[in-house]
Structures are given as C-alpha cells and as structure tokens.
Amino acid sequence: MRTGSEPRTARSALRMRFWLSVWGLVWALFGTVAFALAGRIGWAVACGVLTLVVAVDMAVIVRHIRQGPHYQPGPDIPPYRPLDDR
C-alpha cells in the first residue's frame, strides 16, 4: 500500500548489499594484485581505490545492520511513520 512517503521511509536490503560488497571486494582485491603483478600500475591503483571504496561501504552497511530494526527491518516489523519536520 502506497502512502506517498516512500522516498523518506525507504528501506534497503542491507544483507544483500553486504554480500554484494563482499563479492566486489574480492574482485577488486584480485584486480589490484593481478594488475600489480602484470606491471600495470595505473590499473592496480584504480583497483586499490575501488577496494577502499568498497571497504568503506561495507563498514557503513555493517553499522546500519547493527543499529537494529530501524535500519534492518524484517518482515514482521511494520513500516514506521516519518519523523515530523519540526
């Protein structure tokens, strides 16, 4: 049921985002090592930067998961009302 406030009360599938970040981290690390061994320093640096971005994203995701049901709701938690703009 749409209430018209979905952009403000949208929820993210944090566990799926976490596992996709793990997948991205593995490939970014692989790319960093592979390009470094191949002597492609520019590409290795680019993959290293991507590794750092993915690691920061994972930290944010884990923080949100640990904050509880407000950020990681289950199917048994009803939608919450948006905060008043007072």
C-alpha positions, 0 to 999 in steps of 0.5 A, a space after each residue: 500500500 502506497 502512502 506517498 512517503 516512500 522516498 523518506 521511509 525507504 528501506 534497503 536490503 542491507 544483507 544483500 548489499 553486504 554480500 554484494 560488497 563482499 563479492 566486489 571486494 574480492 574482485 577488486 582485491 584480485 584486480 589490484 594484485 593481478 594488475 600489480 603483478 602484470 606491471 600495470 600500475 595505473 590499473 592496480 591503483 584504480 583497483 586499490 581505490 575501488 577496494 577502499 571504496 568498497 571497504 568503506 561501504 561495507 563498514 557503513 552497511 555493517 553499522 546500519 545492520 547493527 543499529 537494529 530494526 530501524 535500519 534492518 527491518 524484517 518482515 514482521 516489523 511494520 513500516 514506521 511513520 516519518 519523523 515530523 519536520 519540526 
